[in-house]
């Protein structure tokens, strides 16, 4: 049996991804400084990595 950990990607439809980005940016974390991305499917996304290596994607529909 292997002891490898497989990172997981979780996606959340989060209506306030832009506000959450601002909150995280103001904290000035040394290692996790996410950015916002405007996608071709009219969404604003922000991806962060948790302490266990899992990727978490927050997505907000652009109006």
N, C-alpha and C positions, 0 to 999 in steps of 0.2 A: 504494500500500500504506500502511496506517495504522500509526502507531507507538503506538497505544493499548494499554494493558495491561488485560487483563480479570482482575479478582480471582476467585479460585477458593475455593469452600467445600469443605473436607475434613472428614469426620466420622469420628471414631475411637471405637470402643466400648472404653472404658478403665475397667477395674474399680476404679481408684483415683483417679477424678476429684476426689473430695473432698480426698484427701491432696495431690494436685497443686495444687489451689486454695490450700490452707494454705501450701504451700511458696512459691508465687508471691506470696501476700499478705505473707508475712514479709519478702520482698525489698524491698517498698515502691517498686516501679518508678514513675517519675514519669508516664509516658504510657500504660502498659498495665496497668490494675488491673481484672482481670476479676471478675465475680461469679458466684455459683452460682444456678441456676434449677431449681426443682422443676417438672417438666412434668406435664401431665394423663395422659401415658402411662407414669407411674411411673418416671421417670428423673431423674437429677441431671445437668445440663449446665453446661458452662462454655465460653464462646467467647472466643478471643483473636485478635488480628490480628498477623500476622508483619510484619517490616520491609518486605516487598514489597507489602503491602496485601491479602494473602490471609487469609481468615477460616478459623480452625481450630476446630472444635467437638468437645469431649470429652464423651462421654456415659457415664454409669454407671447401671446398672439399680438402682432402689431396691428394697429388700427389705421 
